[in-house]
Amino acid sequence: MKTRIFADKNMKIGKVNDLLFGSFIEHLGRAVYTGIYEPGHPEADKKGFRKDVIELIKELKVSIVRYPGGNFLSGYNWKDGIGPREKRPTRLDLAWQTIEDNQFGTDEFMAWCRTAAIEPMLGVNLGTGSPKEAGNMIEYCNFPGKTYYSDLRKKNGNLKPYGVKYWCLGNEMDGPWQICHLDAEDYGKKALETAKIMRWIDPDIKLIACGSSGAEMPTYPEWDRIVLEHLYDHVDYISMHRYYWQEEDLNDFFASYKDMDDFIQTIKATCDYVKAKKRSRKIMKISFDEWNVWYQNKQTPAGWVKAPHILEDIYSLKDALVFSGMLNTLINNCDRVEIACLAQLVNVIAPIFTEKGGRVIRQSTFFPFAEASNHGRGYALRTITETPTFSSKFGEVNWVSDSIVYNEEKEEISAFLVNYGSESVDLQLELRSFGKLELIEHKTMNNEDLEAKNSFENPNRITLKPGAPVEINEATLKTTLEPRSYHVIRCKYQS
Ligand code: AHR
């Protein structure tokens, strides 16, 4: 199969925001407890943060982490998670039907973010929570002092305000599964009053409104239109969430990246419709703050216990190929999608997987995320891709998914490619106006067994290895993409 991809330095989509490489930690399963936080673990620091996990998070170069949920957020009282640990209440978490003893809360999360060099993104509860409580929380986090909640933060040992910039106004409020779910009108009104209170306390914050929690929702995209009509002038982002899993047809699963793109185009159009209706000049940005492959059918209620083994998907090569296409879609929409959070980061549908008291491994999805996050910062280029297509439930889809980013400071260009086909691809990559290119590396991820996965016994079964030789003639590269494989090709250019 022949594929030609053209890109020109002058044809920029936009600058990839660092926040595109964010992730998510929820009080869910073992994401917090025995994930990022495990006092007594041989690798835990004085605060109980697992250093082995932080090391891998640094390899992923995660920029921002959303916390504390997720569905958990809609029943969470943030005050349960502050102050002396022995006095914190143990609660029923209705979202995941588990026990939450609140040994990790906002102050621990902020300390963990500092240790892991991560920007925090907090959420306020708009399910059981009120606008007033959201105001109290931002006063606790961001107000300098001499008020009840800011002094409470100081009393809890945190003298300086945290200055948390990114705030989610609830989570998936369009979902009937949400604790105290609202319809679009009611959410729009509640979120508006919350936004006003929060901004009065800290005018520098960035606010994220709940958009549709998936393109399959019956309220999509009306939800987004109504919510934005209430909130357009008061928020900076609308959120999007999307998970994919294989049902019957493998090609439908491979086509996920195209469907994710269609979803983004619709939300962009909905934002622009409201912009026009409001005669506004502001361009609404997107926070794609939950995305991943997630086999939702494997979700098992675990009973009323703390930190059960739930949502612990083990990812295969096939899942990583779908995941890599989704990453390409995010990069190719970087002019509107400024923030993206891989859901989630540790143990729960995550690239990092731990044993309680023991080891940690990288899942198959770890590698494409690390490559994009380390080498996909710079300007994304519009590509013209000539490749055969396949039919799917999402329409006609290219067998080869691509994104190309160049970094001016490093004088590097990186191409991220997935061949979903069962045939090899003869690739010709024409990177116009880059002059003479010099190969840095060509890495690939493939395996004869699409179901191959990493495990504690075999932690490197799926990993990156050198790709086929690359022939370079000035700015034209030729190489082979093996069947069902992921690739990153990096070159040095001279400006
Ligand atoms: O990430 C898992 C769950 O998926 C989150 O709690 C929720 O927001 C979404 O439905």
Residues whose N, C-alpha, C, O or C-beta is under 5 A from the ligand:
A	BS01	AHR	G70 N71 F72 E172 A343
